[in-house]
Amino acid sequence: MPARYNALQGDRSRPSRNACALIAALATGSPALAQVTLHNTTFLDRGATNEIILGNMRGGMAILDYDSDGYMDLVFETLQGQINRLFHNIPNPSGGRTYADVSTGSGLDDAAGLPFYTGFGVSTGDYDNDGDPDILFIGVDTSTGAVAQLYRNDGDGGGGGAPHFTDVSIPSGIRWHGDQPDACTMVDYDLDGWLDIFITGGSGFARQYRLLHNQRNGTFADTTAILPITEPFGVTYTASWHDFDSDGYPDCFIPTAGLHPVILHNRDDGAGGRTFTDVALAHNFDLLGPAPMGIAFGDYDNDLDFDLAITDAANGTYFRNDNGLYTQIEPMNSIFGWGVMWIDADNDGRLDNYQAGSLPNANFDKLFHNNGDGTFTDISPALNGVFTAAQYAVQVDYDNDGRSDIITLNPNKFVSIYENRSDNPNHWITLKLTGDGERINRDAIGAVIRLLAGGKTQIRQISSGSSTSSTEDLRPHFGLGSETTIDRIEILWPRRGTLAARTDTYTGPFPADQILPISPHCIADHDDSGFVDTDDFDAFVYAFEAGDPGADADGSGFIDTDDFDAFIHAFEAGC
Protein backbone atom coordinates (compact mmCIF):
# COMPACT_ATOMS: atom_id res chain seq x y z
CA MET A 1 0.00 0.00 0.00
CA PRO A 2 1.56 3.36 -0.98
CA ALA A 3 2.18 5.94 1.75
CA ARG A 4 -0.43 8.71 1.74
CA TYR A 5 0.42 12.16 3.00
CA ASN A 6 -1.74 15.24 3.47
CA ALA A 7 -0.11 18.66 3.43
CA LEU A 8 -3.35 20.59 3.96
CA GLN A 9 -5.98 19.71 6.49
CA GLY A 10 -7.81 21.25 9.40
CA ASP A 11 -11.06 21.99 11.17
CA ARG A 12 -13.24 23.76 8.64
CA SER A 13 -16.03 24.73 10.99
CA ARG A 14 -16.57 28.38 11.80
CA PRO A 15 -16.66 29.35 15.50
CA SER A 16 -19.96 30.63 16.79
CA ARG A 17 -20.28 34.31 17.65
CA ASN A 18 -23.71 34.15 19.23
CA ALA A 19 -22.52 35.67 22.48
CA CYS A 20 -20.60 38.57 20.97
CA ALA A 21 -23.29 41.13 21.87
CA LEU A 22 -23.07 40.32 25.58
CA ILE A 23 -19.61 41.72 26.02
CA ALA A 24 -18.85 43.29 29.40
CA ALA A 25 -22.00 42.02 31.10
CA LEU A 26 -20.71 38.46 30.84
CA ALA A 27 -17.52 39.25 32.75
CA THR A 28 -18.02 36.77 35.60
CA GLY A 29 -17.30 38.32 38.96
CA SER A 30 -16.41 41.64 37.35
CA PRO A 31 -18.23 44.93 36.97
CA ALA A 32 -19.68 45.69 33.55
CA LEU A 33 -17.64 48.25 31.62
CA ALA A 34 -18.89 50.71 29.06
CA GLN A 35 -18.35 49.02 25.72
CA VAL A 36 -17.22 51.13 22.78
CA THR A 37 -17.33 49.86 19.20
CA LEU A 38 -15.65 51.82 16.40
CA HIS A 39 -15.26 50.74 12.76
CA ASN A 40 -16.83 47.37 13.61
CA THR A 41 -14.06 46.77 16.16
CA THR A 42 -14.32 46.21 19.89
CA PHE A 43 -12.16 44.57 22.57
CA LEU A 44 -12.71 43.59 26.19
CA ASP A 45 -9.71 43.77 28.56
CA ARG A 46 -10.22 40.60 30.58
CA GLY A 47 -7.23 41.55 32.72
CA ALA A 48 -8.76 44.88 33.72
CA THR A 49 -12.05 43.13 34.61
CA ASN A 50 -10.15 40.58 36.74
CA GLU A 51 -11.47 37.69 34.66
CA ILE A 52 -7.91 36.58 33.88
CA ILE A 53 -5.36 37.48 36.54
CA LEU A 54 -1.75 36.73 35.58
CA GLY A 55 -0.02 38.77 38.27
CA ASN A 56 2.76 41.34 38.35
CA MET A 57 5.46 40.92 35.71
CA ARG A 58 8.08 43.21 34.24
CA GLY A 59 9.85 41.55 31.29
CA GLY A 60 9.21 40.36 27.77
CA MET A 61 6.72 37.67 26.85
CA ALA A 62 6.31 34.99 24.23
CA ILE A 63 3.50 32.95 22.72
CA LEU A 64 3.98 29.18 22.37
CA ASP A 65 1.93 26.01 22.23
CA TYR A 66 4.12 24.02 24.62
CA ASP A 67 1.81 20.99 24.77
CA SER A 68 0.73 20.96 21.09
CA ASP A 69 -2.99 21.07 21.91
CA GLY A 70 -3.66 23.78 19.33
CA TYR A 71 -4.17 26.59 21.85
CA MET A 72 -1.47 29.20 22.43
CA ASP A 73 0.17 29.30 25.86
CA LEU A 74 2.13 32.19 27.35
CA VAL A 75 5.52 32.67 29.03
CA PHE A 76 6.91 35.77 30.82
CA GLU A 77 10.18 36.92 32.20
CA THR A 78 9.68 38.37 35.66
CA LEU A 79 11.28 40.55 38.27
CA GLN A 80 14.55 39.67 39.97
CA GLY A 81 14.14 36.90 42.54
CA GLN A 82 10.87 35.62 41.05
CA ILE A 83 10.55 32.56 38.88
CA ASN A 84 9.80 32.96 35.21
CA ARG A 85 6.12 32.37 34.59
CA LEU A 86 4.43 29.83 32.32
CA PHE A 87 0.68 29.92 31.70
CA HIS A 88 -1.36 27.11 30.16
CA ASN A 89 -4.30 28.01 27.89
CA ILE A 90 -7.27 26.03 29.25
CA PRO A 91 -11.08 26.05 28.93
CA ASN A 92 -12.86 28.45 31.23
CA PRO A 93 -15.64 26.63 33.16
CA SER A 94 -17.94 29.59 32.47
CA GLY A 95 -17.13 29.54 28.75
CA GLY A 96 -14.29 30.62 26.51
CA ARG A 97 -10.62 30.24 27.42
CA THR A 98 -8.43 31.34 30.31
CA TYR A 99 -4.85 30.90 31.56
CA ALA A 100 -3.64 28.71 34.43
CA ASP A 101 -0.25 29.29 36.09
CA VAL A 102 1.82 26.11 35.65
CA SER A 103 5.22 27.65 36.48
CA THR A 104 5.93 25.69 39.66
CA GLY A 105 7.54 22.37 38.81
CA SER A 106 7.82 23.25 35.14
CA GLY A 107 11.61 23.50 35.27
CA LEU A 108 11.49 27.25 34.68
CA ASP A 109 11.66 27.57 38.47
CA ASP A 110 15.12 25.95 38.69
CA ALA A 111 17.66 27.47 41.06
CA ALA A 112 19.75 28.95 38.24
CA GLY A 113 16.82 31.07 37.12
CA LEU A 114 15.99 32.67 40.45
CA PRO A 115 18.94 35.12 40.73
CA PHE A 116 18.51 36.15 37.10
CA TYR A 117 17.92 39.89 36.76
CA THR A 118 15.39 39.72 33.99
CA GLY A 119 13.05 42.17 32.35
CA PHE A 120 14.53 41.70 28.91
CA GLY A 121 13.78 39.48 25.92
CA VAL A 122 12.04 36.15 25.42
CA SER A 123 12.12 34.06 22.27
CA THR A 124 10.57 30.70 21.52
CA GLY A 125 11.32 28.18 18.80
CA ASP A 126 12.00 24.49 18.30
CA TYR A 127 15.80 24.70 18.25
CA ASP A 128 16.25 20.90 18.39
CA ASN A 129 13.57 20.09 15.77
CA ASP A 130 11.86 17.57 18.04
CA GLY A 131 8.36 18.95 17.49
CA ASP A 132 7.83 21.17 20.54
CA PRO A 133 8.85 24.79 21.28
CA ASP A 134 11.78 25.64 23.52
CA ILE A 135 12.34 28.92 25.42
CA LEU A 136 15.22 31.40 25.42
CA PHE A 137 15.43 34.07 28.14
CA ILE A 138 17.84 37.00 28.08
CA GLY A 139 19.05 38.58 31.30
CA VAL A 140 21.91 38.74 33.77
CA ASP A 141 22.69 36.69 36.85
CA THR A 142 23.48 39.39 39.41
CA SER A 143 25.77 37.11 41.44
CA THR A 144 27.94 35.72 38.63
CA GLY A 145 27.35 38.01 35.64
CA ALA A 146 26.16 35.03 33.59
CA VAL A 147 23.99 35.85 30.60
CA ALA A 148 21.17 33.95 28.84
CA GLN A 149 19.11 30.87 29.70
CA LEU A 150 17.90 28.21 27.28
CA TYR A 151 15.20 25.76 28.36
CA ARG A 152 14.57 22.61 26.33
CA ASN A 153 10.97 21.45 26.16
CA ASP A 154 10.93 17.82 27.32
CA GLY A 155 7.50 17.23 25.79
CA ASP A 156 5.85 16.10 29.03
CA GLY A 157 2.98 18.56 28.59
CA GLY A 158 1.48 16.72 25.64
CA GLY A 159 -1.74 14.85 26.26
CA GLY A 160 -2.64 16.91 29.30
CA GLY A 161 0.42 16.11 31.42
CA ALA A 162 2.42 18.60 33.44
CA PRO A 163 4.92 20.65 31.41
CA HIS A 164 8.61 20.24 31.99
CA PHE A 165 11.59 22.16 30.66
CA THR A 166 15.27 21.44 31.28
CA ASP A 167 17.83 24.23 31.67
CA VAL A 168 20.45 23.49 28.98
CA SER A 169 22.15 26.90 29.07
CA ILE A 170 25.59 25.52 29.93
CA PRO A 171 25.72 22.27 27.90
CA SER A 172 24.25 24.04 24.85
CA GLY A 173 27.05 26.62 24.89
CA ILE A 174 24.87 29.75 24.96
CA ARG A 175 25.93 30.89 28.45
CA TRP A 176 28.56 33.61 28.73
CA HIS A 177 29.49 36.43 31.12
CA GLY A 178 29.93 40.18 31.25
CA ASP A 179 27.24 41.67 29.00
CA GLN A 180 23.74 43.06 29.41
CA PRO A 181 21.54 41.91 26.52
CA ASP A 182 18.03 43.20 25.93
CA ALA A 183 16.58 41.22 23.03
CA CYS A 184 16.86 37.79 21.44
CA THR A 185 15.57 36.12 18.32
CA MET A 186 15.66 32.66 16.79
CA VAL A 187 16.35 32.41 13.06
CA ASP A 188 17.82 29.95 10.57
CA TYR A 189 20.30 32.42 9.09
CA ASP A 190 22.14 29.85 6.91
CA LEU A 191 19.02 27.87 5.90
CA ASP A 192 20.34 24.52 7.07
CA GLY A 193 16.98 23.65 8.64
CA TRP A 194 18.00 24.45 12.24
CA LEU A 195 17.27 27.57 14.28
CA ASP A 196 20.18 29.77 15.30
CA ILE A 197 20.19 32.49 17.99
CA PHE A 198 20.85 36.22 17.72
CA ILE A 199 21.18 38.36 20.85
CA THR A 200 21.55 42.13 21.12
CA GLY A 201 21.62 44.60 23.98
CA GLY A 202 23.12 47.59 25.76
CA SER A 203 26.24 49.52 24.84
CA GLY A 204 29.48 49.74 26.81
CA PHE A 205 30.02 46.01 27.19
CA ALA A 206 32.64 43.69 25.75
CA ARG A 207 30.27 42.06 23.31
CA GLN A 208 27.03 43.84 22.51
CA TYR A 209 25.87 41.35 19.87
CA ARG A 210 26.03 37.56 19.73
CA LEU A 211 25.29 35.25 16.80
CA LEU A 212 25.16 31.60 17.81
CA HIS A 213 25.06 28.90 15.15
CA ASN A 214 23.08 25.71 15.78
CA GLN A 215 25.39 22.71 15.49
CA ARG A 216 22.41 20.35 15.08
CA ASN A 217 23.48 18.29 18.10
CA GLY A 218 22.00 20.37 20.91
CA THR A 219 24.90 22.84 21.02
CA PHE A 220 25.66 26.26 19.56
CA ALA A 221 28.92 27.77 18.26
CA ASP A 222 29.70 31.49 18.54
CA THR A 223 29.83 32.94 15.00
CA THR A 224 29.65 36.61 16.03
CA ALA A 225 32.86 37.28 14.11
CA ILE A 226 30.95 37.26 10.81
CA LEU A 227 28.99 40.38 11.87
CA PRO A 228 30.29 43.77 10.66
CA ILE A 229 29.36 45.73 13.79
CA THR A 230 32.01 47.83 15.55
CA GLU A 231 31.27 47.90 19.25
CA PRO A 232 30.16 49.63 21.38
CA PHE A 233 27.49 50.86 18.97
CA GLY A 234 24.33 51.91 20.81
CA VAL A 235 21.56 50.59 22.99
CA THR A 236 19.25 48.20 21.14
CA TYR A 237 15.91 47.18 22.60
CA THR A 238 14.76 44.87 19.86
CA ALA A 239 15.69 43.25 16.55
CA SER A 240 13.76 41.55 13.77
CA TRP A 241 14.74 39.39 10.78
CA HIS A 242 13.40 40.15 7.31
CA ASP A 243 14.61 39.17 3.83
CA PHE A 244 15.22 42.65 2.38
CA ASP A 245 16.62 41.51 -0.98
CA SER A 246 14.33 38.48 -1.48
CA ASP A 247 17.21 36.04 -1.96
CA GLY A 248 15.75 33.63 0.59
CA TYR A 249 18.31 34.36 3.31
CA PRO A 250 17.04 36.44 6.25
CA ASP A 251 18.60 39.83 6.99
CA CYS A 252 18.34 41.56 10.37
CA PHE A 253 17.00 45.03 11.22
CA ILE A 254 18.42 46.45 14.46
CA PRO A 255 17.09 49.81 15.73
CA THR A 256 19.71 51.64 17.80
CA ALA A 257 19.10 54.50 20.22
CA GLY A 258 20.06 57.90 18.85
CA LEU A 259 21.84 56.46 15.82
CA HIS A 260 20.93 55.13 12.40
CA PRO A 261 19.72 51.54 12.46
CA VAL A 262 21.74 48.56 11.34
CA ILE A 263 20.54 46.25 8.57
CA LEU A 264 22.65 43.12 8.54
CA HIS A 265 22.66 41.90 4.93
CA ASN A 266 23.07 38.13 4.85
CA ARG A 267 25.30 37.16 1.91
CA ASP A 268 27.56 34.42 0.58
CA ASP A 269 31.10 34.65 1.95
CA GLY A 270 32.55 33.05 -1.18
CA ALA A 271 33.71 29.97 0.70
CA GLY A 272 30.44 28.13 1.18
CA GLY A 273 29.38 30.01 4.32
CA ARG A 274 27.53 33.20 5.22
CA THR A 275 28.66 36.67 6.26
CA PHE A 276 26.96 40.03 6.89
CA THR A 277 27.40 43.67 5.84
CA ASP A 278 25.51 46.76 7.04
CA VAL A 279 23.27 48.15 4.26
CA ALA A 280 20.97 50.46 6.25
CA LEU A 281 21.96 53.63 4.39
CA ALA A 282 21.51 51.91 1.01
CA HIS A 283 17.88 51.26 1.95
CA ASN A 284 17.33 54.96 2.79
CA PHE A 285 17.39 54.61 6.58
CA ASP A 286 18.87 57.33 8.77
CA LEU A 287 18.43 58.36 12.41
CA LEU A 288 15.38 56.85 14.11
CA GLY A 289 15.06 58.64 17.43
CA PRO A 290 16.28 58.67 21.02
CA ALA A 291 15.03 55.21 22.04
CA PRO A 292 13.41 52.97 19.40
CA MET A 293 11.64 50.31 21.44
CA GLY A 294 9.47 48.10 19.25
CA ILE A 295 9.45 46.90 15.66
CA ALA A 296 6.87 45.36 13.33
CA PHE A 297 6.97 44.41 9.64
CA GLY A 298 3.66 44.35 7.77
CA ASP A 299 2.16 45.23 4.40
CA TYR A 300 -0.27 47.93 5.53
CA ASP A 301 -0.88 49.25 1.97
CA ASN A 302 -1.32 45.78 0.37
CA ASP A 303 1.26 46.41 -2.37
CA LEU A 304 2.97 43.07 -1.62
CA ASP A 305 6.04 44.35 0.19
CA PHE A 306 6.67 44.77 3.90
CA ASP A 307 6.43 48.20 5.49
CA LEU A 308 7.86 49.00 8.90
CA ALA A 309 6.59 50.44 12.19
CA ILE A 310 8.93 51.42 15.03
CA THR A 311 7.86 52.80 18.41
CA ASP A 312 10.14 55.36 20.01
CA ALA A 313 10.68 57.46 23.13
CA ALA A 314 9.37 60.53 21.31
CA ASN A 315 6.84 59.18 18.82
CA GLY A 316 6.51 56.38 16.34
CA THR A 317 8.56 56.15 13.18
CA TYR A 318 6.99 54.60 10.10
CA PHE A 319 8.49 53.61 6.77
CA ARG A 320 6.67 52.75 3.57
CA ASN A 321 8.45 50.22 1.39
CA ASP A 322 8.78 51.49 -2.18
CA ASN A 323 10.48 48.72 -4.15
CA GLY A 324 13.17 48.23 -1.53
CA LEU A 325 13.64 51.88 -0.59
CA TYR A 326 11.94 53.01 2.59
CA THR A 327 10.22 56.40 2.75
CA GLN A 328 9.58 57.82 6.21
CA ILE A 329 5.92 58.71 6.66
CA GLU A 330 3.61 59.92 9.44
CA PRO A 331 0.32 58.07 8.93
CA MET A 332 -0.87 58.56 12.51
CA ASN A 333 -0.26 60.55 15.69
CA SER A 334 1.67 58.06 17.74
CA ILE A 335 3.00 58.14 21.28
CA PHE A 336 5.99 57.20 23.40
CA GLY A 337 5.40 53.48 22.91
CA TRP A 338 7.04 50.13 23.45
CA GLY A 339 5.21 47.16 21.98
CA VAL A 340 3.90 47.60 18.42
CA MET A 341 2.14 45.40 15.89
CA TRP A 342 0.28 45.30 12.60
CA ILE A 343 -3.02 43.56 13.30
CA ASP A 344 -6.16 43.09 11.22
CA ALA A 345 -8.49 43.79 14.12
CA ASP A 346 -11.72 43.73 12.09
CA ASN A 347 -10.75 41.08 9.49
CA ASP A 348 -11.36 43.46 6.59
CA GLY A 349 -8.11 42.49 4.82
CA ARG A 350 -6.19 45.63 5.83
CA LEU A 351 -3.62 45.76 8.63
CA ASP A 352 -4.41 48.09 11.51
CA ASN A 353 -1.80 49.34 13.99
CA TYR A 354 -1.53 48.86 17.76
CA GLN A 355 0.94 50.57 20.11
CA ALA A 356 1.50 49.93 23.81
CA GLY A 357 1.65 53.26 25.65
CA SER A 358 4.56 53.71 28.04
CA LEU A 359 6.41 55.89 30.51
CA PRO A 360 7.20 58.60 31.60
CA ASN A 361 3.50 59.39 31.32
CA ALA A 362 0.77 56.81 31.49
CA ASN A 363 -0.20 56.87 27.81
CA PHE A 364 -3.32 54.98 26.93
CA ASP A 365 -2.64 52.15 24.47
CA LYS A 366 -3.37 53.16 20.88
CA LEU A 367 -5.28 51.36 18.13
CA PHE A 368 -5.50 52.86 14.64
CA HIS A 369 -7.93 51.63 11.97
CA ASN A 370 -6.53 51.30 8.45
CA ASN A 371 -8.83 53.27 6.11
CA GLY A 372 -7.38 51.65 3.00
CA ASP A 373 -6.20 54.93 1.44
CA GLY A 374 -2.93 55.40 3.32
CA THR A 375 -4.62 57.06 6.30
CA PHE A 376 -5.55 55.75 9.73
CA THR A 377 -8.30 56.63 12.21
CA ASP A 378 -7.69 56.58 15.96
CA ILE A 379 -10.12 54.05 17.44
CA SER A 380 -8.28 53.55 20.75
CA PRO A 381 -11.52 53.75 22.81
CA ALA A 382 -12.53 50.45 21.14
CA LEU A 383 -9.84 48.74 23.25
CA ASN A 384 -12.08 49.37 26.27
CA GLY A 385 -9.07 49.30 28.57
CA VAL A 386 -7.81 51.40 31.47
CA PHE A 387 -5.43 54.33 31.55
CA THR A 388 -2.03 52.93 32.61
CA ALA A 389 1.53 52.69 31.40
CA ALA A 390 2.34 49.65 29.29
CA GLN A 391 5.46 48.09 27.76
CA TYR A 392 5.59 44.64 26.17
CA ALA A 393 2.82 43.47 23.85
CA VAL A 394 2.07 40.56 21.50
CA GLN A 395 -0.79 39.53 19.28
CA VAL A 396 -2.36 36.08 19.50
CA ASP A 397 -5.67 34.43 18.77
CA TYR A 398 -5.76 32.87 22.21
CA ASP A 399 -9.28 31.45 21.89
CA ASN A 400 -8.95 30.34 18.23
CA ASP A 401 -12.09 32.21 17.15
CA GLY A 402 -10.42 33.86 14.15
CA ARG A 403 -10.19 37.31 15.73
CA SER A 404 -6.73 38.52 16.73
CA ASP A 405 -6.36 39.34 20.42
CA ILE A 406 -3.68 41.45 22.13
CA ILE A 407 -1.79 40.76 25.37
CA THR A 408 -0.03 43.75 26.93
CA LEU A 409 2.12 43.90 30.05
CA ASN A 410 1.47 46.88 32.33
CA PRO A 411 4.63 46.82 34.50
CA ASN A 412 4.19 46.41 38.26
CA LYS A 413 0.40 46.37 37.83
CA PHE A 414 -1.39 43.74 35.73
CA VAL A 415 -1.46 42.12 32.31
CA SER A 416 -4.11 43.25 29.84
CA ILE A 417 -5.84 40.48 27.90
CA TYR A 418 -7.51 42.42 25.11
CA GLU A 419 -10.01 39.86 23.83
CA ASN A 420 -11.27 40.76 20.37
CA ARG A 421 -15.08 40.76 20.56
CA SER A 422 -15.68 42.43 17.19
CA ASP A 423 -19.06 41.29 15.88
CA ASN A 424 -18.94 41.77 12.12
CA PRO A 425 -19.55 39.48 9.12
CA ASN A 426 -15.94 39.48 7.91
CA HIS A 427 -14.20 36.16 7.28
CA TRP A 428 -10.66 34.99 8.07
CA ILE A 429 -8.12 32.22 7.84
CA THR A 430 -5.15 31.34 10.04
CA LEU A 431 -2.31 29.12 8.82
CA LYS A 432 -0.29 26.70 10.94
CA LEU A 433 2.98 26.06 9.09
CA THR A 434 5.17 23.11 10.07
CA GLY A 435 8.60 22.48 8.58
CA ASP A 436 10.05 19.03 8.02
CA GLY A 437 12.84 19.49 10.57
CA GLU A 438 15.44 18.67 7.93
CA ARG A 439 15.54 21.25 5.17
CA ILE A 440 13.07 23.57 6.95
CA ASN A 441 12.99 24.35 10.66
CA ARG A 442 9.93 22.92 12.43
CA ASP A 443 8.40 26.34 13.17
CA ALA A 444 8.89 27.57 9.58
CA ILE A 445 10.42 30.73 11.04
CA GLY A 446 11.46 32.89 8.10
CA ALA A 447 8.62 31.75 5.81
CA VAL A 448 6.80 34.30 3.64
CA ILE A 449 3.18 33.61 2.77
CA ARG A 450 1.20 34.99 -0.19
CA LEU A 451 -2.53 34.36 -0.05
CA LEU A 452 -4.95 35.04 -2.91
CA ALA A 453 -8.68 35.41 -2.25
CA GLY A 454 -11.23 37.20 -4.40
CA GLY A 455 -8.60 38.66 -6.71
CA LYS A 456 -6.67 40.26 -3.84
CA THR A 457 -3.30 39.06 -2.55
CA GLN A 458 -1.98 39.55 0.99
CA ILE A 459 1.44 38.68 2.44
CA ARG A 460 2.72 37.77 5.89
CA GLN A 461 6.02 36.56 7.32
CA ILE A 462 6.83 34.37 10.33
CA SER A 463 9.34 35.80 12.81
CA SER A 464 10.62 34.85 16.25
CA GLY A 465 11.37 38.13 17.95
CA SER A 466 8.82 40.88 17.44
CA SER A 467 7.25 43.98 18.98
CA THR A 468 9.57 44.73 21.94
CA SER A 469 11.85 41.87 23.00
CA SER A 470 8.98 39.40 22.65
CA THR A 471 7.61 36.71 20.35
CA GLU A 472 4.02 36.75 19.15
CA ASP A 473 1.76 34.07 17.64
CA LEU A 474 3.75 32.37 14.85
CA ARG A 475 0.54 31.44 13.02
CA PRO A 476 -0.06 33.98 10.21
CA HIS A 477 -3.59 35.39 10.27
CA PHE A 478 -5.46 36.90 7.32
CA GLY A 479 -8.68 38.90 7.37
CA LEU A 480 -10.73 38.17 4.24
CA GLY A 481 -13.60 40.65 4.37
CA SER A 482 -16.56 39.18 2.48
CA GLU A 483 -14.55 36.39 0.80
CA THR A 484 -15.55 32.88 1.87
CA THR A 485 -12.86 30.91 0.04
CA ILE A 486 -9.12 31.17 -0.60
CA ASP A 487 -8.04 30.58 -4.20
CA ARG A 488 -4.32 29.96 -3.76
CA ILE A 489 -1.60 29.99 -1.12
CA GLU A 490 2.09 30.36 -1.96
CA ILE A 491 4.70 29.62 0.70
CA LEU A 492 8.31 30.77 0.29
CA TRP A 493 9.79 28.27 2.72
CA PRO A 494 13.05 29.07 4.57
CA ARG A 495 15.16 26.51 2.71
CA ARG A 496 18.06 26.66 0.31
CA GLY A 497 17.69 26.89 -3.42
CA THR A 498 16.32 29.04 -6.19
CA LEU A 499 13.10 31.01 -5.81
CA ALA A 500 11.23 28.22 -7.59
CA ALA A 501 12.81 25.57 -5.36
CA ARG A 502 11.83 27.50 -2.23
CA THR A 503 8.22 28.10 -3.29
CA ASP A 504 5.35 25.66 -2.85
CA THR A 505 1.92 26.47 -4.26
CA TYR A 506 -1.30 25.14 -2.75
CA THR A 507 -4.29 25.50 -5.05
CA GLY A 508 -7.75 25.88 -3.55
CA PRO A 509 -10.49 26.56 -3.09
CA PHE A 510 -9.96 26.39 0.68
CA PRO A 511 -12.91 27.37 2.90
CA ALA A 512 -12.48 30.47 5.06
CA ASP A 513 -12.96 30.59 8.84
CA GLN A 514 -10.55 27.82 9.79
CA ILE A 515 -7.07 27.20 11.14
CA LEU A 516 -5.37 25.46 8.22
CA PRO A 517 -2.24 23.31 8.75
CA ILE A 518 0.28 23.43 5.91
CA SER A 519 3.43 21.38 5.42
CA PRO A 520 6.03 21.54 2.62
CA HIS A 521 5.37 19.55 -0.51
CA CYS A 522 7.04 16.16 -0.30
CA ILE A 523 10.03 15.96 -2.66
CA ALA A 524 9.48 12.20 -2.98
CA ASP A 525 6.03 12.74 -4.53
CA HIS A 526 7.67 13.54 -7.84
CA ASP A 527 4.54 13.14 -9.95
CA ASP A 528 2.34 15.18 -7.55
CA SER A 529 -0.18 12.37 -7.21
CA GLY A 530 -0.50 12.67 -3.44
CA PHE A 531 1.07 9.22 -3.07
CA VAL A 532 4.70 8.14 -2.71
CA ASP A 533 5.17 5.01 -4.80
CA THR A 534 7.31 3.43 -7.54
CA ASP A 535 5.89 5.80 -10.15
CA ASP A 536 7.64 8.64 -8.30
CA PHE A 537 10.91 6.71 -8.21
CA ASP A 538 10.77 6.05 -11.95
CA ALA A 539 9.83 9.69 -12.71
CA PHE A 540 12.66 11.04 -10.59
CA VAL A 541 15.29 8.73 -12.11
CA TYR A 542 14.20 9.78 -15.60
CA ALA A 543 14.40 13.49 -14.66
CA PHE A 544 17.73 13.00 -12.90
CA GLU A 545 19.33 11.26 -15.88
CA ALA A 546 17.99 13.94 -18.22
CA GLY A 547 19.31 16.75 -16.01
CA ASP A 548 15.77 18.13 -15.69
CA PRO A 549 15.45 21.03 -13.15
CA GLY A 550 12.69 19.06 -11.49
CA ALA A 551 15.35 16.66 -10.18
CA ASP A 552 16.97 19.39 -8.06
CA ALA A 553 15.70 17.73 -4.86
CA ASP A 554 17.94 19.70 -2.48
CA GLY A 555 17.22 23.07 -4.11
CA SER A 556 20.89 23.83 -4.72
CA GLY A 557 20.43 24.88 -8.33
CA PHE A 558 22.53 21.92 -9.51
CA ILE A 559 21.66 18.32 -10.40
CA ASP A 560 24.10 16.02 -8.63
CA THR A 561 24.33 13.04 -6.30
CA ASP A 562 23.16 15.16 -3.36
CA ASP A 563 19.78 15.42 -5.08
CA PHE A 564 19.61 11.65 -5.53
CA ASP A 565 20.45 11.14 -1.84
CA ALA A 566 17.81 13.70 -0.78
CA PHE A 567 15.14 12.03 -2.91
CA ILE A 568 15.96 8.52 -1.62
CA HIS A 569 15.84 9.73 1.98
CA ALA A 570 12.37 11.24 1.47
CA PHE A 571 11.18 8.25 -0.56
CA GLU A 572 12.15 5.75 2.13
CA ALA A 573 10.52 7.90 4.81
CA GLY A 574 7.33 8.13 2.75
CA CYS A 575 7.05 11.81 3.69
Disulfide bonds with the S-S distance in Angstrom:
Cys522-Cys575 1.18
